[in-house]
Amino acid sequence: MAITPGERTLYAYFANLPRARQAAAALEDKGFTLPVVDRTTGWDMGTALSQSTLYPEGTGEMLAEVNFDRSYVLILPTTDDQVNKAIRIIREHGGIV
């Protein structure tokens, strides 16, 4: 799946399903496309991301340095002009972007 210029896909990780669902509902209430919330395993996610040299939005840490003891992922398609708003909502609900 290719995205066009100006589009972004955010991946946010949550420790529990209620927080992930609350974030998804808050995002939808603010006009975002309904995010996908799915369960993952900490081992799979940690293994896949521990080798990454990417940086999570606003943390200043490499993904390999972040504690990924979180079992739920929220995937949100958005646009460049809405990224900061989406990140703020996700973080208000305990997510790591």
BELZI-V312527 format. One record per residue. N is the residue number from 1. SS is DSSP state (H for helix, E for strand, L for the rest). PSI is psi in radians with two decimals (999 if undefined). Layout:
n ss psi
N SS PSI
N SS PSI
This chain:
n ss psi
1 L 2.17
2 L 2.53
3 L 2.67
4 L 2.84
5 L 2.36
6 L -0.18
7 E 2.63
8 E 2.72
9 E 2.13
10 E 2.44
11 E 2.11
12 E 2.50
13 E 2.41
14 E 2.62
15 L -0.45
16 L 2.78
17 H -0.74
18 H -0.73
19 H -0.71
20 H -0.75
21 H -0.65
22 H -0.73
23 H -0.74
24 H -0.75
25 H -0.73
26 H -0.71
27 H -0.77
28 H -0.69
29 H -0.53
30 L 0.15
31 L 0.08
32 L 2.71
33 L 2.47
34 L 2.07
35 L 2.76
36 E 2.29
37 E 2.25
38 E 2.75
39 E 2.48
40 L 3.08
41 L 2.53
42 H -0.65
43 H -0.85
44 H -0.83
45 H -0.82
46 H -0.73
47 H -0.79
48 H -0.66
49 H -0.28
50 H -0.40
51 L -0.08
52 L 2.59
53 L 0.17
54 L 2.77
55 E 2.28
56 L 2.58
57 L 2.10
58 L 0.05
59 L -0.48
60 L 0.07
61 L 2.62
62 E 2.66
63 H -0.58
64 H -0.33
65 H -0.14
66 L 2.45
67 L 1.95
68 L 0.76
69 L 1.02
70 L 2.41
71 L -0.04
72 E 2.40
73 E 2.44
74 E 2.22
75 E 2.12
76 E 2.04
77 E 2.38
78 E -2.96
79 E 2.82
80 H -0.69
81 H -0.19
82 H -0.01
83 H -0.88
84 H -0.68
85 H -0.78
86 H -0.76
87 H -0.74
88 H -0.79
89 H -0.78
90 H -0.80
91 H -0.59
92 H -0.40
93 L 0.25
94 L 0.23
95 L 2.70
96 E 2.22
97 L 999
